[in-house]
Amino acid sequence: MGRAATGRPTSFDIAYLAGVSQPTVSRALRGDKSVSEKTRARIKQIAQDLNYTVDKNASSLRSQRSNTIALLFFEDPTPDESMINPFFLAMLGSITRACANHGLDLLISFQRMEDDWHVQYQDSHRADGLILLGYGDYTLYRERLDQLERQGTHFARWGSVTSDSSGSTIGSDNFGAGKLAGAHLVEQGRRKLAFLGHADEHYPEFAQRYRGMCQALKDAGLTPDSSLQYDAITTEEAGHAAMQNLIESGQEFDGIFAASDLIAIGAMRALAEAGLRVPEDVAMVGFDDIPAASLTTPPLTTIMQDIKGAGERLVETLLAKVEDREGPDNRLPTRLIVRASSGACPPVPPAPAPPKPPKQPTA
């Protein structure tokens, strides 16, 4: 990618000399604040040295909005072949409605971690920005997010608010949700709470839920036991395996907080196989309130995330990025949905007694 046929310098010449991408040069020459001040100054100096002038007509075409957003799902292990977490599928409807309310078109695509998302969408002007759902191990995903930030790609994602300082992430109050779950189990008389799910930097949302549960125990004068935390990703198989490992460890526990409903469903199956009853022997709380949560036996107590609010906030955050303005609040509240698995459902009232037969007249 060298000089144009006319011999005039191009933005690609500047990009080569500055050691950046061509889209970064375009943004820098427009004064886009997504490019650092130091990089903008270097690019402008190189442009001046080359006597580069911006093609106003081409610049105008490049700056036009497509009024389209690209929603990118990423692979998540699932029991079926969809490879999409059911929680994110539930969020799709609210994102679609939010786009319609803003007069935006929505492209939906399934992506792999190694794909160049920005090249396929924003940099090719197919979309004004990206919404990212699902990521797996955050320590691997973080590098790609940093790359998008450096390239000035407009994006919004669902994830852990506490692990992101860019303002691009919308998420639930995971710590508060963990406190809700832990306090509820303690209120049911449970004292030895286990947590199924990763609790480190690889899965920061899970880690916050675990810390919230531990705080609820401390608030109740109880000591959290870190040996009752078992790693699990968001699949039934992982929940089943983690529960089996906990049972086989011989440790005492009477309550489980699972980092997702899928983990909880797998754990309930493992408890049943071991002859342990839910909630009589072990109380169970999940997270997400996916449709299957109300269909388990017994129905699963869980934490509900604000799916409608999530879709609206993701779209509004992305538009704020595109329009270079302040975005909305990035943290959403959660709600405890109480069902029978935690032993807290009100007892079913007894059936009314049949009416007494009328007295027979005496002779």
Contacts in CASP RR format, 6 or more apart in sequence:
PFRMAT RR
TARGET T0000
AUTHOR 0000-0000-0000
METHOD contacts of the structure
MODEL  1
MGRAATGRPTSFDIAYLAGVSQPTVSRALRGDKSVSEKTRARIKQIAQDL
NYTVDKNASSLRSQRSNTIALLFFEDPTPDESMINPFFLAMLGSITRACA
NHGLDLLISFQRMEDDWHVQYQDSHRADGLILLGYGDYTLYRERLDQLER
QGTHFARWGSVTSDSSGSTIGSDNFGAGKLAGAHLVEQGRRKLAFLGHAD
EHYPEFAQRYRGMCQALKDAGLTPDSSLQYDAITTEEAGHAAMQNLIESG
QEFDGIFAASDLIAIGAMRALAEAGLRVPEDVAMVGFDDIPAASLTTPPL
TTIMQDIKGAGERLVETLLAKVEDREGPDNRLPTRLIVRASSGACPPVPP
APAPPKPPKQPTA
1 10 0 8 1.000
1 12 0 8 1.000
1 16 0 8 1.000
1 22 0 8 1.000
2 10 0 8 1.000
2 12 0 8 1.000
2 13 0 8 1.000
2 16 0 8 1.000
3 9 0 8 1.000
3 10 0 8 1.000
3 13 0 8 1.000
4 10 0 8 1.000
8 52 0 8 1.000
8 53 0 8 1.000
9 47 0 8 1.000
9 50 0 8 1.000
9 51 0 8 1.000
9 52 0 8 1.000
10 52 0 8 1.000
11 22 0 8 1.000
11 25 0 8 1.000
11 26 0 8 1.000
11 29 0 8 1.000
11 52 0 8 1.000
12 22 0 8 1.000
13 50 0 8 1.000
13 52 0 8 1.000
14 25 0 8 1.000
14 43 0 8 1.000
14 46 0 8 1.000
14 47 0 8 1.000
14 50 0 8 1.000
14 52 0 8 1.000
15 21 0 8 1.000
15 22 0 8 1.000
15 24 0 8 1.000
15 25 0 8 1.000
17 46 0 8 1.000
17 50 0 8 1.000
18 24 0 8 1.000
18 25 0 8 1.000
18 39 0 8 1.000
18 42 0 8 1.000
18 43 0 8 1.000
18 46 0 8 1.000
20 28 0 8 1.000
20 39 0 8 1.000
20 43 0 8 1.000
21 151 0 8 1.000
23 123 0 8 1.000
23 151 0 8 1.000
23 152 0 8 1.000
24 35 0 8 1.000
24 39 0 8 1.000
24 43 0 8 1.000
24 151 0 8 1.000
24 152 0 8 1.000
25 43 0 8 1.000
26 59 0 8 1.000
26 62 0 8 1.000
27 34 0 8 1.000
27 35 0 8 1.000
27 152 0 8 1.000
28 35 0 8 1.000
28 39 0 8 1.000
28 40 0 8 1.000
28 43 0 8 1.000
28 44 0 8 1.000
29 43 0 8 1.000
29 44 0 8 1.000
29 47 0 8 1.000
29 54 0 8 1.000
30 59 0 8 1.000
30 63 0 8 1.000
31 40 0 8 1.000
32 152 0 8 1.000
32 324 0 8 1.000
33 324 0 8 1.000
34 149 0 8 1.000
34 152 0 8 1.000
35 43 0 8 1.000
35 152 0 8 1.000
46 52 0 8 1.000
62 125 0 8 1.000
64 125 0 8 1.000
65 128 0 8 1.000
65 322 0 8 1.000
66 105 0 8 1.000
66 125 0 8 1.000
66 126 0 8 1.000
66 127 0 8 1.000
66 128 0 8 1.000
67 103 0 8 1.000
67 104 0 8 1.000
67 105 0 8 1.000
67 128 0 8 1.000
68 104 0 8 1.000
68 105 0 8 1.000
68 106 0 8 1.000
68 107 0 8 1.000
68 126 0 8 1.000
68 127 0 8 1.000
68 128 0 8 1.000
69 99 0 8 1.000
69 104 0 8 1.000
69 105 0 8 1.000
69 106 0 8 1.000
69 107 0 8 1.000
69 127 0 8 1.000
69 128 0 8 1.000
69 129 0 8 1.000
69 130 0 8 1.000
69 131 0 8 1.000
69 315 0 8 1.000
69 318 0 8 1.000
70 106 0 8 1.000
70 107 0 8 1.000
70 108 0 8 1.000
70 109 0 8 1.000
70 117 0 8 1.000
70 121 0 8 1.000
70 122 0 8 1.000
70 126 0 8 1.000
70 127 0 8 1.000
70 129 0 8 1.000
70 130 0 8 1.000
70 131 0 8 1.000
71 92 0 8 1.000
71 95 0 8 1.000
71 106 0 8 1.000
71 107 0 8 1.000
71 108 0 8 1.000
71 109 0 8 1.000
71 130 0 8 1.000
71 131 0 8 1.000
71 133 0 8 1.000
72 109 0 8 1.000
72 110 0 8 1.000
72 111 0 8 1.000
72 117 0 8 1.000
72 121 0 8 1.000
72 130 0 8 1.000
72 131 0 8 1.000
72 132 0 8 1.000
72 133 0 8 1.000
73 84 0 8 1.000
73 88 0 8 1.000
73 108 0 8 1.000
73 109 0 8 1.000
73 110 0 8 1.000
73 111 0 8 1.000
73 133 0 8 1.000
73 134 0 8 1.000
74 110 0 8 1.000
74 111 0 8 1.000
74 112 0 8 1.000
74 113 0 8 1.000
74 132 0 8 1.000
74 133 0 8 1.000
74 134 0 8 1.000
74 135 0 8 1.000
74 136 0 8 1.000
75 83 0 8 1.000
75 110 0 8 1.000
75 112 0 8 1.000
75 113 0 8 1.000
76 83 0 8 1.000
76 84 0 8 1.000
76 85 0 8 1.000
76 88 0 8 1.000
76 134 0 8 1.000
76 136 0 8 1.000
76 234 0 8 1.000
77 83 0 8 1.000
77 233 0 8 1.000
77 234 0 8 1.000
77 235 0 8 1.000
77 237 0 8 1.000
77 238 0 8 1.000
78 84 0 8 1.000
78 85 0 8 1.000
78 86 0 8 1.000
78 235 0 8 1.000
79 235 0 8 1.000
79 236 0 8 1.000
79 237 0 8 1.000
82 89 0 8 1.000
83 110 0 8 1.000
84 110 0 8 1.000
85 134 0 8 1.000
85 234 0 8 1.000
85 262 0 8 1.000
86 262 0 8 1.000
86 288 0 8 1.000
86 290 0 8 1.000
86 291 0 8 1.000
86 292 0 8 1.000
87 260 0 8 1.000
87 261 0 8 1.000
87 288 0 8 1.000
87 290 0 8 1.000
87 305 0 8 1.000
87 307 0 8 1.000
88 133 0 8 1.000
88 134 0 8 1.000
88 158 0 8 1.000
90 290 0 8 1.000
90 291 0 8 1.000
90 307 0 8 1.000
91 133 0 8 1.000
91 158 0 8 1.000
91 307 0 8 1.000
91 310 0 8 1.000
91 311 0 8 1.000
92 108 0 8 1.000
93 311 0 8 1.000
94 307 0 8 1.000
94 308 0 8 1.000
94 309 0 8 1.000
94 310 0 8 1.000
94 311 0 8 1.000
94 312 0 8 1.000
95 106 0 8 1.000
95 131 0 8 1.000
95 311 0 8 1.000
95 314 0 8 1.000
95 315 0 8 1.000
96 106 0 8 1.000
98 311 0 8 1.000
98 312 0 8 1.000
98 314 0 8 1.000
98 315 0 8 1.000
98 316 0 8 1.000
99 105 0 8 1.000
99 106 0 8 1.000
99 315 0 8 1.000
102 315 0 8 1.000
102 319 0 8 1.000
104 315 0 8 1.000
107 121 0 8 1.000
107 126 0 8 1.000
107 127 0 8 1.000
109 120 0 8 1.000
111 117 0 8 1.000
113 135 0 8 1.000
113 140 0 8 1.000
113 141 0 8 1.000
113 144 0 8 1.000
117 130 0 8 1.000
117 132 0 8 1.000
117 148 0 8 1.000
117 153 0 8 1.000
118 130 0 8 1.000
118 148 0 8 1.000
118 151 0 8 1.000
118 153 0 8 1.000
120 126 0 8 1.000
121 127 0 8 1.000
121 129 0 8 1.000
121 130 0 8 1.000
122 128 0 8 1.000
122 129 0 8 1.000
122 130 0 8 1.000
122 153 0 8 1.000
122 154 0 8 1.000
123 151 0 8 1.000
123 153 0 8 1.000
128 154 0 8 1.000
128 318 0 8 1.000
128 322 0 8 1.000
129 153 0 8 1.000
129 154 0 8 1.000
129 155 0 8 1.000
129 318 0 8 1.000
129 321 0 8 1.000
129 322 0 8 1.000
130 148 0 8 1.000
130 153 0 8 1.000
130 154 0 8 1.000
130 155 0 8 1.000
130 156 0 8 1.000
130 318 0 8 1.000
131 155 0 8 1.000
131 156 0 8 1.000
131 157 0 8 1.000
131 314 0 8 1.000
131 315 0 8 1.000
131 318 0 8 1.000
132 155 0 8 1.000
132 156 0 8 1.000
132 157 0 8 1.000
132 158 0 8 1.000
133 157 0 8 1.000
133 158 0 8 1.000
134 158 0 8 1.000
135 141 0 8 1.000
135 157 0 8 1.000
135 159 0 8 1.000
136 203 0 8 1.000
136 233 0 8 1.000
137 202 0 8 1.000
137 203 0 8 1.000
138 160 0 8 1.000
138 163 0 8 1.000
138 201 0 8 1.000
138 202 0 8 1.000
138 203 0 8 1.000
138 204 0 8 1.000
139 201 0 8 1.000
139 202 0 8 1.000
145 155 0 8 1.000
145 157 0 8 1.000
145 164 0 8 1.000
145 166 0 8 1.000
145 168 0 8 1.000
148 155 0 8 1.000
149 166 0 8 1.000
149 168 0 8 1.000
154 318 0 8 1.000
154 321 0 8 1.000
154 322 0 8 1.000
155 168 0 8 1.000
155 318 0 8 1.000
155 321 0 8 1.000
156 168 0 8 1.000
156 169 0 8 1.000
156 170 0 8 1.000
156 314 0 8 1.000
156 315 0 8 1.000
156 317 0 8 1.000
156 318 0 8 1.000
156 321 0 8 1.000
157 168 0 8 1.000
157 169 0 8 1.000
157 170 0 8 1.000
157 314 0 8 1.000
158 169 0 8 1.000
158 170 0 8 1.000
158 171 0 8 1.000
158 310 0 8 1.000
158 314 0 8 1.000
159 169 0 8 1.000
159 170 0 8 1.000
159 171 0 8 1.000
159 204 0 8 1.000
159 205 0 8 1.000
160 169 0 8 1.000
160 171 0 8 1.000
160 174 0 8 1.000
160 204 0 8 1.000
160 205 0 8 1.000
160 207 0 8 1.000
160 208 0 8 1.000
161 169 0 8 1.000
161 170 0 8 1.000
161 171 0 8 1.000
161 330 0 8 1.000
161 331 0 8 1.000
162 174 0 8 1.000
162 175 0 8 1.000
162 204 0 8 1.000
162 208 0 8 1.000
163 169 0 8 1.000
163 201 0 8 1.000
163 204 0 8 1.000
167 317 0 8 1.000
167 327 0 8 1.000
167 330 0 8 1.000
168 317 0 8 1.000
168 321 0 8 1.000
169 330 0 8 1.000
170 310 0 8 1.000
170 311 0 8 1.000
170 313 0 8 1.000
170 314 0 8 1.000
170 317 0 8 1.000
170 330 0 8 1.000
170 331 0 8 1.000
170 332 0 8 1.000
171 205 0 8 1.000
171 310 0 8 1.000
171 313 0 8 1.000
171 330 0 8 1.000
171 331 0 8 1.000
171 332 0 8 1.000
172 205 0 8 1.000
172 305 0 8 1.000
172 306 0 8 1.000
172 310 0 8 1.000
172 331 0 8 1.000
172 332 0 8 1.000
172 333 0 8 1.000
172 334 0 8 1.000
173 331 0 8 1.000
173 332 0 8 1.000
173 333 0 8 1.000
173 334 0 8 1.000
174 205 0 8 1.000
174 206 0 8 1.000
174 208 0 8 1.000
174 209 0 8 1.000
174 212 0 8 1.000
174 334 0 8 1.000
175 208 0 8 1.000
175 209 0 8 1.000
175 211 0 8 1.000
175 212 0 8 1.000
175 215 0 8 1.000
176 212 0 8 1.000
176 334 0 8 1.000
177 209 0 8 1.000
177 212 0 8 1.000
177 287 0 8 1.000
177 303 0 8 1.000
177 334 0 8 1.000
178 208 0 8 1.000
178 209 0 8 1.000
178 210 0 8 1.000
178 211 0 8 1.000
178 212 0 8 1.000
178 213 0 8 1.000
178 215 0 8 1.000
178 216 0 8 1.000
178 257 0 8 1.000
178 303 0 8 1.000
179 212 0 8 1.000
179 213 0 8 1.000
179 215 0 8 1.000
179 216 0 8 1.000
179 219 0 8 1.000
180 216 0 8 1.000
180 303 0 8 1.000
180 334 0 8 1.000
180 336 0 8 1.000
181 209 0 8 1.000
181 213 0 8 1.000
181 216 0 8 1.000
181 257 0 8 1.000
181 285 0 8 1.000
181 286 0 8 1.000
181 287 0 8 1.000
181 303 0 8 1.000
181 336 0 8 1.000
182 193 0 8 1.000
182 212 0 8 1.000
182 213 0 8 1.000
182 216 0 8 1.000
182 217 0 8 1.000
182 257 0 8 1.000
182 285 0 8 1.000
183 216 0 8 1.000
183 219 0 8 1.000
183 220 0 8 1.000
184 285 0 8 1.000
184 301 0 8 1.000
184 336 0 8 1.000
184 338 0 8 1.000
184 342 0 8 1.000
184 344 0 8 1.000
185 193 0 8 1.000
185 216 0 8 1.000
185 255 0 8 1.000
185 257 0 8 1.000
185 283 0 8 1.000
185 285 0 8 1.000
185 342 0 8 1.000
186 193 0 8 1.000
186 216 0 8 1.000
186 217 0 8 1.000
186 220 0 8 1.000
186 222 0 8 1.000
187 344 0 8 1.000
188 279 0 8 1.000
188 283 0 8 1.000
188 342 0 8 1.000
188 343 0 8 1.000
188 344 0 8 1.000
189 254 0 8 1.000
190 254 0 8 1.000
190 255 0 8 1.000
190 283 0 8 1.000
191 222 0 8 1.000
191 254 0 8 1.000
192 225 0 8 1.000
192 228 0 8 1.000
192 252 0 8 1.000
192 253 0 8 1.000
192 254 0 8 1.000
192 255 0 8 1.000
193 213 0 8 1.000
193 217 0 8 1.000
193 224 0 8 1.000
193 228 0 8 1.000
193 253 0 8 1.000
193 254 0 8 1.000
193 255 0 8 1.000
193 256 0 8 1.000
193 257 0 8 1.000
194 228 0 8 1.000
194 229 0 8 1.000
194 230 0 8 1.000
194 246 0 8 1.000
194 251 0 8 1.000
194 253 0 8 1.000
194 255 0 8 1.000
194 256 0 8 1.000
194 257 0 8 1.000
195 209 0 8 1.000
195 210 0 8 1.000
195 213 0 8 1.000
195 228 0 8 1.000
195 229 0 8 1.000
195 230 0 8 1.000
195 256 0 8 1.000
195 257 0 8 1.000
195 258 0 8 1.000
195 259 0 8 1.000
196 230 0 8 1.000
196 232 0 8 1.000
196 239 0 8 1.000
196 242 0 8 1.000
196 243 0 8 1.000
196 246 0 8 1.000
196 256 0 8 1.000
196 257 0 8 1.000
196 258 0 8 1.000
196 259 0 8 1.000
196 263 0 8 1.000
196 264 0 8 1.000
196 267 0 8 1.000
197 203 0 8 1.000
197 206 0 8 1.000
197 210 0 8 1.000
197 229 0 8 1.000
197 230 0 8 1.000
197 231 0 8 1.000
197 232 0 8 1.000
197 233 0 8 1.000
197 238 0 8 1.000
197 239 0 8 1.000
197 242 0 8 1.000
197 258 0 8 1.000
197 259 0 8 1.000
197 260 0 8 1.000
197 263 0 8 1.000
198 206 0 8 1.000
198 207 0 8 1.000
198 231 0 8 1.000
198 232 0 8 1.000
198 233 0 8 1.000
198 259 0 8 1.000
199 206 0 8 1.000
199 207 0 8 1.000
199 210 0 8 1.000
199 211 0 8 1.000
199 229 0 8 1.000
199 231 0 8 1.000
200 207 0 8 1.000
201 207 0 8 1.000
203 233 0 8 1.000
203 259 0 8 1.000
205 259 0 8 1.000
206 259 0 8 1.000
209 257 0 8 1.000
209 259 0 8 1.000
209 287 0 8 1.000
210 229 0 8 1.000
210 257 0 8 1.000
210 259 0 8 1.000
213 224 0 8 1.000
213 257 0 8 1.000
214 224 0 8 1.000
217 223 0 8 1.000
217 224 0 8 1.000
218 224 0 8 1.000
225 251 0 8 1.000
227 249 0 8 1.000
227 251 0 8 1.000
228 246 0 8 1.000
228 251 0 8 1.000
228 253 0 8 1.000
230 242 0 8 1.000
230 243 0 8 1.000
230 245 0 8 1.000
230 246 0 8 1.000
231 242 0 8 1.000
232 238 0 8 1.000
232 239 0 8 1.000
232 241 0 8 1.000
232 242 0 8 1.000
232 258 0 8 1.000
232 259 0 8 1.000
232 263 0 8 1.000
234 259 0 8 1.000
234 260 0 8 1.000
234 262 0 8 1.000
234 263 0 8 1.000
235 262 0 8 1.000
235 263 0 8 1.000
236 262 0 8 1.000
236 263 0 8 1.000
236 265 0 8 1.000
236 266 0 8 1.000
236 269 0 8 1.000
237 266 0 8 1.000
238 263 0 8 1.000
239 258 0 8 1.000
239 262 0 8 1.000
239 263 0 8 1.000
239 264 0 8 1.000
239 265 0 8 1.000
239 266 0 8 1.000
239 267 0 8 1.000
239 270 0 8 1.000
240 266 0 8 1.000
240 267 0 8 1.000
240 269 0 8 1.000
240 270 0 8 1.000
241 270 0 8 1.000
242 263 0 8 1.000
242 267 0 8 1.000
243 256 0 8 1.000
243 266 0 8 1.000
243 267 0 8 1.000
243 270 0 8 1.000
243 271 0 8 1.000
244 270 0 8 1.000
244 274 0 8 1.000
246 253 0 8 1.000
247 270 0 8 1.000
247 271 0 8 1.000
247 274 0 8 1.000
247 276 0 8 1.000
253 282 0 8 1.000
254 281 0 8 1.000
254 282 0 8 1.000
254 283 0 8 1.000
255 282 0 8 1.000
255 283 0 8 1.000
255 284 0 8 1.000
256 264 0 8 1.000
256 267 0 8 1.000
256 282 0 8 1.000
256 283 0 8 1.000
256 284 0 8 1.000
256 285 0 8 1.000
257 285 0 8 1.000
257 286 0 8 1.000
257 287 0 8 1.000
258 264 0 8 1.000
258 267 0 8 1.000
258 284 0 8 1.000
258 285 0 8 1.000
258 286 0 8 1.000
258 287 0 8 1.000
259 286 0 8 1.000
259 287 0 8 1.000
260 286 0 8 1.000
260 287 0 8 1.000
260 288 0 8 1.000
261 286 0 8 1.000
261 287 0 8 1.000
261 288 0 8 1.000
261 289 0 8 1.000
261 290 0 8 1.000
261 292 0 8 1.000
261 293 0 8 1.000
261 300 0 8 1.000
261 302 0 8 1.000
262 288 0 8 1.000
262 290 0 8 1.000
263 286 0 8 1.000
264 284 0 8 1.000
264 285 0 8 1.000
264 286 0 8 1.000
264 287 0 8 1.000
264 293 0 8 1.000
264 300 0 8 1.000
264 302 0 8 1.000
264 341 0 8 1.000
265 292 0 8 1.000
265 293 0 8 1.000
265 296 0 8 1.000
265 300 0 8 1.000
267 284 0 8 1.000
268 278 0 8 1.000
268 284 0 8 1.000
268 296 0 8 1.000
268 300 0 8 1.000
268 341 0 8 1.000
271 277 0 8 1.000
271 278 0 8 1.000
271 281 0 8 1.000
271 282 0 8 1.000
271 284 0 8 1.000
272 278 0 8 1.000
276 282 0 8 1.000
278 284 0 8 1.000
278 298 0 8 1.000
278 341 0 8 1.000
279 298 0 8 1.000
279 340 0 8 1.000
279 341 0 8 1.000
279 342 0 8 1.000
279 343 0 8 1.000
283 301 0 8 1.000
283 341 0 8 1.000
283 342 0 8 1.000
283 343 0 8 1.000
284 300 0 8 1.000
284 301 0 8 1.000
284 341 0 8 1.000
284 342 0 8 1.000
285 300 0 8 1.000
285 301 0 8 1.000
285 302 0 8 1.000
285 303 0 8 1.000
285 341 0 8 1.000
285 342 0 8 1.000
286 293 0 8 1.000
286 300 0 8 1.000
286 301 0 8 1.000
286 302 0 8 1.000
286 303 0 8 1.000
287 302 0 8 1.000
287 303 0 8 1.000
288 302 0 8 1.000
288 303 0 8 1.000
288 304 0 8 1.000
288 305 0 8 1.000
289 302 0 8 1.000
289 303 0 8 1.000
289 304 0 8 1.000
289 305 0 8 1.000
289 337 0 8 1.000
293 299 0 8 1.000
293 300 0 8 1.000
293 302 0 8 1.000
293 337 0 8 1.000
293 339 0 8 1.000
294 300 0 8 1.000
294 339 0 8 1.000
296 341 0 8 1.000
298 339 0 8 1.000
298 340 0 8 1.000
298 341 0 8 1.000
299 339 0 8 1.000
299 340 0 8 1.000
299 341 0 8 1.000
300 339 0 8 1.000
300 341 0 8 1.000
301 336 0 8 1.000
301 337 0 8 1.000
301 338 0 8 1.000
301 339 0 8 1.000
301 340 0 8 1.000
301 341 0 8 1.000
301 342 0 8 1.000
301 343 0 8 1.000
301 344 0 8 1.000
302 336 0 8 1.000
302 337 0 8 1.000
302 339 0 8 1.000
303 334 0 8 1.000
303 335 0 8 1.000
303 336 0 8 1.000
303 337 0 8 1.000
304 334 0 8 1.000
304 335 0 8 1.000
304 336 0 8 1.000
304 337 0 8 1.000
305 332 0 8 1.000
305 334 0 8 1.000
306 332 0 8 1.000
306 333 0 8 1.000
306 334 0 8 1.000
306 335 0 8 1.000
309 332 0 8 1.000
310 332 0 8 1.000
313 328 0 8 1.000
313 329 0 8 1.000
313 330 0 8 1.000
313 332 0 8 1.000
316 327 0 8 1.000
316 328 0 8 1.000
317 327 0 8 1.000
317 328 0 8 1.000
317 330 0 8 1.000
320 326 0 8 1.000
320 327 0 8 1.000
320 328 0 8 1.000
321 327 0 8 1.000
338 344 0 8 1.000
338 345 0 8 1.000
339 345 0 8 1.000
END
